[in-house]
């Protein structure tokens, strides 16, 4: 499986997703999922095009401390100052997500949507202190081969929703999945109450 993606059980109604790129939007896992890598996850899509898609899971803090991986970035780190598991692909790869200050063009920054983008973690954070507001560090990422994400959407594996400004740097990642669903409308919001154990009613 080149994208590390899972086989999911269909849930509720098919997801309506627009033609074209979903870059900058959130994928919210529909319950329940077979693959524990994505169960109750919220994924921010950083890239989405004909060749595939790439994103990071926003609500999976990893066991390792930020001080063990990139201690020099702690002064700019969002709370909690931890490394997050971005997905099951290339766990040794380290990726930085950042918000730039309005009107700035930081070195090593690639915009995803507005002032949110990726930042080159080999850059000296001291040089970016005036242009970067917050940074979150991810180990690994979530990837999909060409057509794979579209097939998962057709199988009702994900809800596609707009992100709120602070989703990428949420202070309570353990509640993000429910929080994102609760602010939606109709059946999607009801999914937030789905029990973790599907046998529990």
N, C-alpha and C positions, 0 to 999 in steps of 0.2 A: 504494500500500500504506500505509494510514494508520498502521499500527503499526510500520513499518520492519521487519517480520518477514520471514522467508525461506521459501522452498519447500524442504523437507528431504526426503531420501531415507529411507524407512522402515528401521529398524534393530532387529534382535533382536525381542523380543515387545512388544506394546502396553503402554504405561505404565498402571499402575493409579493413578487419581487420585480422591480422595474428592470427593463432592458438596460444594458450598459453596466458601467462600473459601480460597485458597491463600496468603493474605497472611502474610508472615513466613517462608515456606518458600523453598527453593532450586530453581531450574530449572537442571539440568546438561545441556548440549548433548550429544546422542547423536552419535557419530561415524559417518560423516563428514557435515558440513553443506555445503550448496551456498553459502550466504551467508557471506562472510568476516566480516561484522559479528558473527556469533554462533558461529563455529567455535571449539570448545573453550572456551566461556565458561561461567561460573557466574553466574547472575542471582538476586539477592535480590528477591523480590516485595514491593513496598511497598504496593500496592493491588491488589485483585482482587474484582470485583463484576460485576453483570449488564451494566454499561456498558462493561466492558473490564478491562484490567490495566496496571499500571505497575511497573517495577522498574529496578534498576541492575546493570550488569555489574561484578562484584567483582574481576576479574583482568585488567584492561586499563589499565595505567598510560599516561597520555597524554604526548606529548613536552613539553608546557609545564610549567614549574616552578610549584609552589604559590606561590612568591614573586612570580610574574608575574600571578597571578590573585587570590589572597586572602592576602597576606603576613601580615595581622593574625592569621590563624588558625594560623600555624606553631607557636606554643607548645603548642597542644592537638592538633596533627596526629598521626595514627598513622604508624608507620614502615611503608613508606617515605613520606616527606613529599612526595607528588606529587599532582598532579591525575589522576584516573582518568576514562577514557571510559565514561560510564554507559550509552551506547547510541547508536544512529544518529538519534534524534529530538531536535530542538532543541539542536544542539550548542553554541549560545551560552548556553543556560540552565545555571546553576550551582546544584547541589544539595548540601546537607550531610547526612551520615549521622553520628549521634553515639550514644555510650553515656552515659547519665546515671548519676550516683552514686545508690546505693540511698536511697530515701526522699526524693529531691529532686524538685522540679517546676520545671525551668528555663524561663525565658521563651523563647518561640519554639520549644519542643520539642513534637513530635507523636509519641507512641509508636506503633511498628509492632508490636512484640512484646516484652513485658517492658520492660527498660531500654534497648532499642534503638529508635531512632526518627530522624526527620529534625529538623534544627535550622535555624532562620532565620539565614542567613549575614549578614544585615544587622544582626543583634544584635551588640553590642559583646562580643567574646570575653572581655574582662577581667571583665565582669559575670558570666560563666558559669564562670569558672575553678574555683569551688568546687563546682559541680554537674554539670559535664561532664567525663568522664574522657578520651575520645578522640573525634576528629572525622576523617572522611575526606570529601574534596571531589570531586564528580563533575561533569564537563561533559557535558551531554546525558543522555538516559535511554532506556530501552527501553519501548515502548508497544504495546498490542494493542487493537484495536477489539472491540466486543461479539462474543463467540463465536469470535474469532480464535485466542486461546490454546487454547481447548478443541479447536479443529480441529487445531492443531499437535500437541497431546498425543495426539489420536486417530491422527495420522500418525507417531507414535513419534519426534517431533522432540526431546523433552525427557524426562529422568528427573526426577521430583519427589521431593526428599529433605528431611529435616529439617536445619536448620543447626546447626553447633556455635557456641559462644559467640564464638570469635575469627575466624570465617570472614569477617565483614564488615570486619575490620581486619587481615587476614593480612599478615605481614611478607614472605612470599615468594609474591606473586601468580602468578609464572610456574609454580608447581607446584600451585596450588589445584585446578585441574580434575582432575588425577590424584589428588591427596590426597583430595578429596571422594569420588571413585569408589572408591578403594581401601578406604575404611572401610565401604563397603556390602557386601552379601552376594550370592553367586551370580553370575549373568551380568553384573550391573551392575558388579561389581568387576573383572571381566575386561576390561571396556571401557577401563579405564585403560591397558591395554597396546596399544591400537589405534595403529598407526603413523600419524605425521602425514601421510605419503604413502601413500594407500590402495593404490598399486601395489606397495608394499613388503610382503612377507610375512615 
